[in-house]
């Protein structure tokens, strides 16, 4: 018997992809799943019982399947999204993956392709861009703006009216003071406490957070 045609393509055979797969199974999602990854050594293998069916170009052979970008770094997700545009993929094909424990108030917005795992809290007027990854037990409060391709690791807490730039990466249990900005592709280290604006493409760590000299984003 042939396997059913996939209805969700998880791009990137990564730990994040395994978490998304687990979420779909916990929620008894009936859609069939296929992994795609550009590493040829993975093609034809299975991960947690799901086939790795080929590289990114395989999206063209499954024109009705929804897509989730499951690579951890925002810059990598952005690069894959650009390649998919060249392959004719529109924003309408990206699935939002949201754990059933997460409530989305009417005043909040979650962009195409974003992933919100268990225990995430959105209070009010929170806007997430496209392909944002929010790991378990992140707290997003009033007026937060998180631009596309940002990554918020487990336990991150944002005070009110924080702006997180495109492709920024916030490490586990980092905290950000209200009305603070984080620049595009900036990195805030795990456990850091940010009390002032973090410029684009810089890495800050510590309590209070300060620039890590010599770090490369």
C-alpha positions as a printed Julia matrix, in Angstrom:
217×3 Matrix{Float64}:
  0.0    0.0    0.0
  1.34   3.44  -0.92
  1.85   6.02   1.8
 -0.68   8.88   1.73
  0.42  12.08   0.01
  1.81  14.46   2.64
 -0.37  17.32   3.77
  2.35  18.99   5.87
  5.99  19.32   4.87
  8.4   19.91   7.75
 11.48  21.56   6.24
 14.65  20.73   8.16
 15.04  17.35   9.88
 15.92  19.05  13.16
 15.07  18.92  16.85
 12.5   21.64  16.24
 10.89  19.5   13.53
 10.63  16.62  15.99
  8.92  18.95  18.48
  6.44  20.08  15.83
  5.77  16.46  14.88
  5.2   15.56  18.53
  2.76  18.48  18.9
  0.8   17.34  15.84
  0.57  13.83  17.24
 -0.43  14.94  20.74
 -3.23  16.97  19.21
 -4.3   14.03  17.02
 -3.78  16.07  13.88
 -5.0   13.84  11.04
 -2.74  15.28   8.36
  0.09  13.15   6.96
  3.62  14.5    7.37
  6.87  14.37   5.37
 10.31  15.72   6.29
 12.41  17.57   3.71
 16.11  18.25   4.21
 18.92  19.14   1.81
 21.32  16.61   3.37
 21.36  13.67   0.9
 22.51  11.22   3.58
 19.09  11.61   5.24
 17.0   10.94   2.15
 15.03   7.72   2.46
 15.62   7.48   6.2
 12.95   8.06   8.84
 12.86  10.23  11.94
 10.37   9.31  14.65
  8.62   7.16  12.08
  8.35   9.88   9.39
 10.16   9.65   6.06
 12.76  12.18   4.92
 11.54  12.43   1.34
 14.27  14.53  -0.27
 15.52  18.08  -0.46
 13.76  21.42  -0.56
 12.98  21.17  -4.28
 10.53  18.37  -3.44
  7.98  21.02  -2.44
  7.14  21.34  -6.14
  5.96  17.71  -6.23
  3.5   18.32  -3.37
  1.76  21.52  -4.53
 -1.13  21.32  -2.07
  0.83  20.45   1.08
  1.31  23.08   3.76
  4.85  23.96   4.84
  6.54  24.62   8.17
 10.16  25.84   8.36
 11.74  23.87  11.2
 15.31  25.19  11.4
 16.31  26.9   14.61
 18.15  30.01  13.46
 16.14  32.82  11.96
 18.73  33.62   9.3
 18.49  30.05   8.03
 14.69  30.17   7.99
 14.83  33.44   6.07
 17.21  31.97   3.48
 14.95  28.93   3.0
 11.89  31.18   2.63
 13.7   33.11  -0.11
 14.46  29.87  -1.93
 10.84  28.8   -1.65
  9.71  32.07  -3.25
 11.9   31.13  -6.21
 10.13  27.76  -6.29
  6.76  29.5   -6.49
  5.64  29.0   -2.88
  3.23  31.66  -1.61
  2.63  32.75   2.0
 -0.72  30.98   1.91
  1.0   27.59   1.98
  2.63  28.1    5.37
  0.94  26.43   8.34
  0.74  28.04  11.76
  1.61  25.48  14.44
  0.06  26.42  17.78
 -0.19  24.17  20.84
 -3.74  23.81  22.11
 -2.7   25.26  25.49
 -1.96  28.61  23.84
 -4.79  31.15  23.74
 -4.65  33.84  21.04
 -6.68  36.89  22.15
 -8.56  38.81  19.47
 -6.13  41.72  19.8
 -3.14  39.51  18.93
 -1.75  38.44  15.56
  0.34  35.39  14.65
  1.99  35.45  11.24
  2.21  32.75   8.59
  4.43  29.78   9.4
  4.95  30.71  13.05
  5.36  28.02  15.73
  4.08  28.42  19.31
  4.8   25.5   21.61
  3.24  24.5   24.92
  2.68  27.03  27.67
  3.24  30.19  25.62
  1.27  33.16  26.97
  0.09  36.16  24.92
 -1.71  38.78  27.01
 -2.99  41.55  24.71
 -2.02  43.42  21.54
  0.9   41.07  20.78
  1.94  40.85  17.13
  4.19  38.08  15.82
  5.57  38.24  12.29
  5.99  35.35   9.86
  8.07  32.27  10.71
  8.58  33.26  14.35
  9.53  30.36  16.63
  8.33  30.58  20.25
  9.5   27.72  22.44
  7.7   26.46  25.59
  6.67  28.76  28.46
  7.5   32.09  26.81
  5.55  35.08  28.16
  4.6   37.86  25.73
  2.89  40.87  27.28
  0.99  43.95  26.12
  2.21  45.68  23.01
  5.0   43.25  22.16
  6.11  43.25  18.53
  8.19  40.29  17.34
  9.33  40.6   13.74
  9.57  37.76  11.24
 12.13  34.97  11.67
 12.86  35.79  15.33
 13.44  32.92  17.77
 12.39  33.03  21.43
 13.76  30.08  23.39
 12.09  28.38  26.34
 11.23  30.57  29.31
 11.84  33.97  27.68
  9.86  36.83  29.24
  9.19  40.15  27.5
  7.95  43.19  29.4
  5.34  45.42  27.81
  5.94  47.21  24.5
  9.16  45.35  23.66
 10.16  45.23  19.98
 12.18  42.22  18.79
 13.77  42.7   15.38
 13.78  40.35  12.42
 15.88  37.23  12.91
 16.81  38.05  16.51
 17.57  35.14  18.86
 16.69  35.22  22.57
 18.22  32.43  24.63
 16.53  30.33  27.3
 15.11  32.21  30.29
 16.23  35.62  29.04
 14.22  38.59  30.34
 13.66  41.93  28.61
 12.64  45.17  30.32
  9.51  46.98  29.13
  9.81  49.43  26.19
 13.15  47.94  25.12
 14.22  47.26  21.55
 16.25  44.33  20.19
 17.77  44.89  16.77
 17.58  42.62  13.75
 19.67  39.44  14.02
 20.83  40.39  17.51
 21.47  37.64  20.08
 20.56  37.79  23.77
 22.23  35.03  25.76
 20.41  32.52  27.92
 19.53  33.81  31.37
 20.41  37.38  30.39
 18.49  40.39  31.71
 18.21  43.15  29.13
 17.57  46.63  30.55
 18.48  48.78  27.53
 18.24  48.61  23.74
 20.31  45.88  22.08
 21.71  47.04  18.7
 21.33  45.01  15.53
 23.69  42.09  14.96
 25.3   42.3   18.39
 25.47  39.58  21.07
 24.77  40.54  24.67
 24.99  38.32  27.76
 24.82  38.55  31.54
 22.87  40.3   34.31
 22.44  43.06  33.4
 23.18  42.18  29.78
 26.22  43.75  28.14
 27.87  43.34  24.76
 29.97  40.23  24.3
 33.11  41.51  22.59
 34.29  39.57  19.57
 31.05  37.62  19.18
 29.76  36.92  15.69
 26.08  36.65  14.93
